[in-house]
Amino acid sequence: MDEAKAKQILGITGNDNARTAKIKFRRLIGKYHPDAAGENSSHYQEQAQKINAAYTFLKNKNFFMEQEEFAAEEEPVLWNAPVNENAFTPRNIYSPYHMDIDTEGMVQTVARGKYMWDPDEEEFPLFLRSIFHACRDLLDEADLRYGIHVGTDRVRASFQRQLFHSLTLQYVDPVASLEKIAKPEAIDPEGRKIYRFRAYIGKTESREMLDRILSLQKDDRIYPAMFKDWRLTVEDMQGNGLGYLSFVEDELYYCLFPLMHARLIQVKMTVVRVRMKREVFQDSAEAEIRFLIRIKKEASQYQNPDGNEKIRQILEEYQREVFRRRR
């Protein structure tokens, strides 16, 4: 293997530095690693070996040398990502202190602003951390403004979850992000891109649901039923519920669900395989799903929801609820 081949395997281009190259490596190994993906085929094992070999080769060539540390006294720099000027609040952009250490908390703030999430520049877990902290700061401001404080009370946690969802949607461009984290499997004659992802359904709450999943056969079609709490329920051909759909890669939720809400993608789901899980207290079943989507041309015109009024309503309701409980 040479450097050019290693970079090709990892998808590294001339525009990548050590940080963005490491992001691409982590994304790939998360996608193809047999344990993380729940896939035992030789194809995925071979891909994982190639990815690890390419990373090791470049690491030995000092390609991933740690970047010069961002000095604490320096002002945050401009970040290389689009800006959503209409976002409700700015957020911090975090980067690991060391490329090979994932220790919780060992991050640095490299920028602050209303920057959109760019999969090639910002690791998804750090993006989610930035949104979590932005939500926390908004509730802290409300506490200080009205001289109240509820700490980690359940009330605060509930409202923080609501804020998290609304703020995250302001900072993710579903179409642009999808094009960076996945490659289309095909393009139809009308120029519409077709993607394939792995997804799962599973249920343990009732024997009836368990039997429905176990009755599924390879290549059976399943269908979207409804969105509930930002999750997609699915059903079989007879309209029987099968539970919630889940993706291997968490970032897909924020790329695919907004487009599904806006009816900008067509979905086809078929069963790949079904597995029975024997557990101590309760058996469970899991069905692996081939999740195919075709993106409509109109998706290129998708506009992120404003969401600011919703966020204001959440903060106002939080204040009312806290006052009510303090009486």
N, C-alpha and C positions, 0 to 999 in steps of 0.2 A: 504494500500500500504506500502511496505517496501523498503529499500534502493536498494536491488537487483532488485526488480521489476521496480523501477523508472529508474535505470540505463539501464535496458533492453529496456524499452520503448524509451529512448533517444539514444540508441546505444552506450552507454558509456562503455569503456573497462578499464582494469587495466592500460593501457598505457596512458590514458587521464588525463590531469590536468584540473584545473578550466577553463583555456582559451580554450583548445580544446573541452572540454565538452560543453562550451557555444556556440562554433561554430556549433556543431552538433545540439544543441537545435534550434538555429536560422535557420539553414537549414531546419529542420523538420517543424517548425511552418510556415515557408515561403511556404513550399510545401503543407501543409494540411489546413492552415487557410482559412476559407471560403471566406473572403474578398480578401485576397491576391491572391488566386487561381481562384477566380471567379466561385467557385463550391458550390452549395447550397444543395447537397445531405446530408442525415443524416450520411452517412459513413464518410465524411470529417469533419463534425461537431463533431462526436464522437472522431475521431482521434485527432483533435485539442484540445478537452477537456482532453484527456488522456495525451497529450504532456505537456499541461500547468499544469496539476495536478502533473505530474512527476517532472517537473522543480520546481514548488512551494515546493514540498516535500523536494527535495535536497537543495533548497535554505534555507529553514527553519532549515535544518540540518547543515548549514554553509558550504556546499560542495563548493559553489561558492565564498568563501571568496577571496577578492582581493589579487592577488599575490603581493609579495614585489615589490615596485616600482623600475623601472630600474633607477639607479642614473645617472644624467646627465653627471657626470665626468667619468663614466665608459666607457671602450671601448665596442662597440657592440660585442655580443657573436656570436659564430657559430650557424647557423640556421640548424634545423633538416629537411633538404630537399635535394634532388639531385641537382647537379650543372650542368649547361650548360656552359662548358668552352668556347664554340664557340660563345656565345651570344655577341652582339655588345657592350653592356655597362652593368655595374652592376646596381642594383636597391636597394632601401631601403625596408626593411621589417617593416611594421607598425603593432602595436598592440594597442588596446584601453587602456587608462589609468585606466579605471574602467569598470568592467564587465557589469554593468547595466546602463551605460551612453553612449549614442550614439551621443553626441553632436559633431557637425562638428568641426574638428580641434583638438579634444582632443585625440590625439594619440601620441605614442612614437615610436622612431626608435629603434628596438631591434636588428637589424642586417643589414648588407649591403653586397651584393655580387651578383653573377650570379645564384641565386637560382631559381629553377623551382617552380611554384605554386603547393602547396600541399593543397588540400581542407580540410584535417583534421588539418592543422596547421595554415592556413591563410585564413581569411574571404575574400570572393571574392570582395566585394566593396573596401577593403583596398588593395587588390592586384591591382585592376584597378587604384587606386589612386597612387600606387607606379609606375606603368607604365606611367601614365600621368606626374608625376614629372620627370621621367627619360627622357621623350620626351622634356619636358620644358628645362631640363638641357642641352640637346644636342643642342637645338636651342640657348640657352644662350651662350654656348661655341662658337658657330659659330659667334654670334654677337660680342663677345669679341675679337675673333681671328682677325676679319676683321674691328673692330672699328665701327660697325654699330649697330643700335638698332631700332626695329620696334614695341616694346612693344606688345600690344594686337591687333595689326593690323590684318585685315582679312587674309592677306597673311600668317602671322605666324600661325594663327589658322588653315588654310587649310593644311599647311605642318605638323602641329602637329597631325592632324587627320591621315594623311598618316603614320607618324612614329608610332603612337599608334598601328595601326593594325599590322604592321610588327614586332614591338617589342613584342607585346602580344603573337603572334604565336611562338616566340622563347622560351617563358617561360611556355607554356602549353603542357603537354603530354596528348593528347586526350584520349587514351585508359586507362592509369593509373588514370587520373582524373575522367573519367566516372565511373570506377569501385568503386570509393570512394563516389561519389555523388548520385549513383543510384544502385539499386539491380536488377539483371536480372529477368524478369518475367518467363522465361523458358530457358532451354538449349536443343537444338535439338539433334537428334541422332548422329550427327557428332561433337557434342561438341561446337557448335556455340551459343553464348549468344544472347538472344532476350530481348530487352528492350521496355518498353512502356512509352510514355510521352504525356502530354497534350500540344496542340498547337492551334493556332488560325489564321484565315484569316479574313480580313475585309477591306472594301473599301467604300469611300464616294465621290470619285472624279467624278463619272459619274453614271447616272441612269442605264445605261447598265450593269455596273459592279455590282451595287446593286441588280439588278434583277437576275443576274447569281448566286449570293450567296444565295439569297432568294429561288431560284429554287432547291437548293440542298436538298436531302432527307437523312434521317438517313441511315447510312451504305453505302452511295455512295462512290465510290473510287475517289480520286483526285491524281494528278501526279506531280512530280517535273518538272519544265519547264527549268529554267536557273538561274544561280547565277548572281546577279548584285549588285555591291557596298556591297558585303558581306551579301547579303540577298538572300533568295530563293523565286523565283516566282513559283506559282503552277497553274495548269489548270485542267479543267474537262475532261471527256472522249472524248468530241468533240474537245479538243484542245483550248477551250476558256479560256483566262486568268482570274484568280480569285484574283490576288493580291499577297501580300507577306505573307509568313508564319512567325509567331512569337511564341516564347516559353514563358512559365510562368517563367522559371528560366533562367536568362541571361547567366549563365556560360555554358549552353548547346550549345550556338552558337560556342564557342571555342573548345568544345569537339566533336560535330557532324559534323560541316561544313568541317573541315580539312579532316576528314575521308570520307566524301561524295565527296570532290574534288579528293581524291586519289582512289575513287571507292572501298573502303574497307568495306562499309556497304550496305546492301540492305534495301530499304525503302518501307513501305506499309502505306498509309494514307487513313483513312475512316472518314466520317462525323459522329459526335456524335449528334449534334443538331445545329439549326440555330436560331438566335434571331434577331428581328428587334428592332432598337433603334430609338425612336422618339426624335428628337432634335429640338431646336428652329429654326435654320437656315437651317439645312439639315439633312435628315434622314440617318441612316447608318445601316449596317447589319454586324453581326459577326457569323462566323461558328466555333464551337469548333471541333477540329480534334483529332482523336486518331492516334498518330504518333508511329508506330512500326518500330523498326530497328533490323536487324540481322547482327552481326559483323562477318566478314570473319576471318578465322584463320590467314591469312596473316597480319591482323591488328597489331598483336603482334610485327611485325617487322617494324612498322611505324617509320620513322625518321623525326624529326622536320625539317622544311625547314631552310636552313642556313640563308637566308635573309639579310646577312651583305652587300652584294653588292647592294641590293635594298635600304637599309638604307643609304648607302653612296651616292647613286644616288639622293635620296630625299634631303639630306643635301646639296649636290652640286647644285641641282636645286633651293633650297631655297636661297642660296647665290647669284646665278645668277639673280633670280627674284628680290631680294632686291636691288642689284646693278642697275638693269634695271629701277626700279621705282625711284631710287634716282638721276638718271641723270636729 
